[in-house]
Amino acid sequence: MPNVLSPIVAAAGLCLLLASFASATPPDTILRNATFHTLDEKTPIARAIAITDGKIAALGTETDILPLAGPDTKIIDLGAKTVLPGLIDAHGHLAGLGQLSLGVVDLAGTRTYEEVLERVAARINDAQPGAWIIGRGWDHESWPTRALPTHDPLSAISPDNPVWLSRVDGHAALANKAAMDLAGIDDHISNPAGGEIIRDEHGRATGVFIDNAESLIERVIPASASGDPRAIILEAQARCFEVGLTGVHDMGVHPETARMYRQMADAGELKLRISAMIPSNVALKYMSENKPIDHPIVTVRGCKLYMDGAMGSRGAWLLAPYADRPTGPDGEPYVGLAVSDPAFIEAVAKLALERGFQVATHAIGDRANREVLNAYERAAHNRAPTSVSELGELGSIRFLTEARFRIEHAQLLHPSDIPRFARLGIIASMQPTHCTSDMRWVEDRVGPERSTGAYAWKSLQRAGARIAGGSDFPVESHNPFLGIYAAITRQNLDGKPDGGWQPRERLSRTDALRSMTIDAAYASFHESTRGSLSPGKFADLIVIDRDIMTCDPRDIPATRVLMTMLSGQIVYTRPADTTDN
């Protein structure tokens, strides 16, 4: 093999080798005979890549790459399959995903309250007396009556075991009488700030707790009820690799859990790249006492805050009353819940700017999104002196852009606030399958006129904002191909509605893929090391059974991952008997 490699670019424009690779030892691995959608600006399509020391060394045609092989280079023929950069979910909950397989009752897909009760009853049969039964995933909008449940039937089947069942969005939950008794809940307890205890016409607690009211029950649930934390995370990691996720932005991770992640990574157990966001209740203390941590596997440089609840449980904070609940129990106009004071968001954002941290704030309603944008902007103007040379408003906005603050979900936006994302440099961290799950009832919640600002991906993009894509698993499926399909079609899996719901907001295939690769990497400050198949970046990639960039969109949800690779090492291979569809 020649010692000096030719620097000539291939005629197809694909190539070339890393300059520093010219006199290096042969690559450890070459992947060939595939269509590589690299998202690399110089070489968007490649047919082979070389990997050295866990990083992409070169990409191009087979004619370019195969001559680089040495006697010990492993050459893998991918059988004319398709290769993508490893997918990154910019908003997920690893513990919640792992728990669905290890102890938590999975209520996703239940079509009636009776079906929920059946699944809980099956778990009670195997439970110790007095043990907590934890479940999640019910959605009353999928039930025939579309009415919120009450605790009476649940209490009847579980008089002794306390039960706590989270709604699919995590912003409402149902408790039985045993759980309420342990928490000291009676019919006279007041609603906490930013929360609501749903009551019947007689003022009695129905068992449903919204947003901040959930803490009234959760404070008495023992940590052991959720299962072994290490086993839960390893289960979540396995499920992520199976669907092609090589990175996750994990929302609301307690510092102790983040330290456990580092220990697991150092022990070689944890390979999934995690960007951990510290929860709001410890954000100020954590940022005051720590510096950002940027580790190849576990990064801790952000905090997750909440401005409001969710539209499904009518906790999203709106500029005008809900169309389907115009007044609250006090007879006043009902506009949802502010679960935090905007002044708190501003205080955390200001400290984050001073300490080099990132802020990601949950905001779903149009009022919540506006308040978060306002809080971020005020924090930038009022920050402590820095080394930034620019003064005044322009300097403040530039400083805020460099901080890469985020709004998580951004589901309902007033038209006047859409351009502010780009002007302030705020990343819109959005989950496409939320749109296709919620489109059934969004217009019921806010009316047809305001719903035009719902899940406004293309409008944000046209305004210059960057979108980081995710799923919010386990609220939605962790399968990223469902999100890509939703982003480009705005249809459910049955292909409805025809043409897509508000189709003007659809994303192109490339933009949908970018949102879960390079743009998600940007949202965690990692675009220089991951998110595309580019020389010098980690060799994080997946092999799939179809080309999602050219196939019929209806075939994308059925995509199967055949192999997942992290830093050039295979971490998942699909069993041979399950690769065919």
PyMOL commands that set and color helices and strands:
alter all, ss='L'
color gray80, all
select helices_A, chain A and resi 19-21+62-68+94-99+113-126+140-142+151-157+177-183+212-218+223-226+229-242+255-266+280-289+342-355+366-382+392-403+415-424+432-438+442-453+457-462+480-489+503-505+509-515+518-522+553-558+576-578
alter helices_A, ss='H'
color red, helices_A
select strands_A, chain A and resi 29-37+45-52+55-60+74-85+87-92+105-106+133-138+163-167+172-175+195-199+205-211+245-251+273-279+293-294+298-306+358-363+406-409+427-430+467-469+541-544+561-566+569-573
alter strands_A, ss='S'
color yellow, strands_A
deselect
rebuild
show_as cartoon
